[in-house]
Amino acid sequence: MDIGTFHGIWTIVLFVSFIGIVIWAFSKRRKARFEEAANLVFADEQEAPEKEQGVTKK
């Protein structure tokens, strides 16, 4: 087994890993979880206008 064969096998392993990650990331089962995680940035956005106007919650 020479270095060219090793590089070829390593390339195939990395390519298969890449395809696996892409399939995992774009699978329909994960879509809801990823959308929820993407919207976490805006989770506290509803509270901000009330604080700016000086309105207190009771």
Phi and psi in degrees as a GROMACS rama.xvg file:
@    title "Ramachandran Plot"
@    xaxis  label "Phi"
@    yaxis  label "Psi"
@TYPE xy
-94.2852  178.101  ASP-2
-66.0153  -31.1167  ILE-3
-64.6644  -40.8761  GLY-4
-65.8014  -42.305  THR-5
-61.4159  -43.991  PHE-6
-63.7918  -38.4867  HIS-7
-64.3516  -44.713  GLY-8
-65.0156  -42.8075  ILE-9
-63.0971  -38.6867  TRP-10
-62.886  -43.1749  THR-11
-64.3832  -42.3268  ILE-12
-61.0935  -45.7035  VAL-13
-65.6727  -39.0033  LEU-14
-65.5843  -43.5542  PHE-15
-64.3288  -39.4043  VAL-16
-62.7999  -42.5393  SER-17
-61.9158  -46.3993  PHE-18
-61.8574  -40.0862  ILE-19
-62.2363  -42.3835  GLY-20
-66.2685  -40.5397  ILE-21
-64.0864  -43.7056  VAL-22
-63.4797  -41.9297  ILE-23
-63.2435  -44.12  TRP-24
-69.1234  -33.0631  ALA-25
-103.992  13.5999  PHE-26
-72.6531  149.649  SER-27
-68.8756  -27.0752  LYS-28
-66.0091  -29.2863  ARG-29
-92.9843  -9.36003  ARG-30
-57.6141  -47.8078  LYS-31
-62.8985  -40.6565  ALA-32
-65.2557  -42.2491  ARG-33
-69.4762  -36.3152  PHE-34
-65.7239  -39.3505  GLU-35
-62.8073  -43.9544  GLU-36
-65.4661  -36.0533  ALA-37
-67.5911  -30.1449  ALA-38
-90.2567  0.227787  ASN-39
-62.0989  -27.7786  LEU-40
-61.3542  -32.9532  VAL-41
-96.982  9.8326  PHE-42
-63.9093  -37.0338  ALA-43
-96.6011  8.47901  ASP-44
-66.1079  -29.3382  GLU-45
-70.5161  -28.4868  GLN-46
-79.0278  -25.4131  GLU-47
-61.5953  -46.4289  ALA-48
-61.7189  -34.6836  PRO-49
-65.6388  -39.1102  GLU-50
-68.5407  -35.9343  LYS-51
-69.6358  -31.7466  GLU-52
-84.8503  -7.19212  GLN-53
81.5344  15.6519  GLY-54
-83.9247  131.112  VAL-55
-104.638  144.97  THR-56
-83.7242  142.738  LYS-57
